[in-house]
Amino acid sequence: MKKEFVMRGQTKSGQQEVLNFSGYKPGYAYRMTEFQLYGSTGLGAGNFSGFGIITAAKTTTAPTDPNFNDEGLIAVSMFQLPTSPSYPVSSQTIVNDTFLITQNLILMVQEENGTPVNWQCRFESVKMSGPEEATANYKQFTISDG
């Protein structure tokens, strides 16, 4: 049986959060299955364009400038709510659901008007053998130490 859990929060535009995986069970890794963004302020009255990025690297890039050559890139997401009814709500997310997470991640959000961004991530646990865990830990360590 897969065990799922959710991390969620609200982050100021241009700021970072650490998604903390320390203290989780030895012998397990975690796979991200979902990353969503949503506005936080005056959604019925104004324009909202939010962008988010999650990485396993030591530092992150701006969510508006993702680089898919970055092996530490786990997920990117955007959510746009225009003021004009002529334009539909737009949302797009890309998640590397094959990356086995064993260490902390960095999340960064940005919104064009500077308002905070609500975010939610869903993860599932993955049981690993000792050698699999060592390999996953080493891979994420080399990415985050690079």
N, C-alpha and C positions, 0 to 999 in steps of 0.2 A: 504494500500500500504506500503510495507516494504521500509524503508529508509536505504540505504547502504552508507558506506564511507570507505575510504582507508587511512591507515597510512603507510608510507614507509620511508626508509632512508638507510644510510650506516653507519655501526658501526665498529670501530677497533676491531680486534680479541682480545678476552679476556675482552672486555669492556661491560658495561651495559647502557641501555637507559630506561628512564621512559616513558611509554605510558600513557599520561595524559588524564584522563577522568573527571577531575574536571571542573566545568563550563558547563557541559552538562545539558540537560533539566531535571528538576524534574519530576518524574512519568515515567521515562524511564530507562531501563537497556540496555546493549549491549551484543550481542552474537557474538563471533568470528566465522567466517565461513571459513577463509582461512589464511594460514601462509606459505609464500614461501621465499626461500633463493636463492641467485644467486651470483656468483663471481664478482670481481671488477677489477682485475688486470691481464693482460697478459693471458687472457682466451684461446687464440689460441696457446700459447707457453708453458704453464705450467700446472702442476697438481693443482687441487683445491679440497679441502675437507672441506666444511663449515657445521657447526652445530649451531642450535639455540634453545633457550628455552624461554618460556614466562610463568610467574607465577604471582599469586595474593598474594603470601606470602611476608613477610617482607624482606627476603633475597632469593637469588636464588642459585641453584646448577649449577655446570659446565654443559654446554650443551652436553658434551660428557658422562655425568653420570646421566641421568634422573632417577627419582624414581617415578614410577607410583602409589606408595602408598601415595604420597604427594597430599593432597586434594587441594592445591593451584595451582597445575600444570595445565596450560591451554593448552599449545601446545608445541610440539617438532618438529623439522624439520632438515633434512640433505640434502645436495646437493653435489654430487661428480662428478667432471669432470676429468677423467684420461687423461694422456698424450698419452697413447697407444690407437690406434684405435681398438685394439682387445677387449677392455673393453668398454661397453656402459656407457653413462651418467646415473647416479643413483640419484634418488630423492625420498624421503619418508617424509610424514608429518602426524602427528596425532594431531587432534584438539578436545578438549572437547567442543563441540558446545552446550552443555546443561548448561554450567556455565554462569550465568547472572552476567555481569560485571557492577559494580556500582562505583568502585574506581580505582585508578591508578594500572597499571601492570608494571612488570619489564621484560625487554627483555635482554638476553645476547647471544652473538655469539662467536664462536671460529673457527679458521681456522688453519689447520696444519702448514702452512708456515707463519702464522702471518699476512696475508693480510686482509684488510677490507672486510666485508661481506655486500652485499646489501640484504635488506629484505623488504617484503611487507605483511601487514595484512589487511584483509577485515572484516568489522563488519556490523551487521544490528541492527537497534534499535528495542526494544521490549517494548510495552506499558504495564505498570503495574498499578494495583490498589494500594492504600495506604498501605494495609497490605502486599501485595506482595513486594512492594518496601522496607518496613521496614525489612522483612525477608531476602531479598537479601543483603541489606546493612549490617545487623547484621552478616550474614554468611561470607561475604567478610571481615568485620572488624575482626572477630575472627580468620580468616586465616591469615590476615596481621599483627595481633597483637601477634600471637603465637610464 
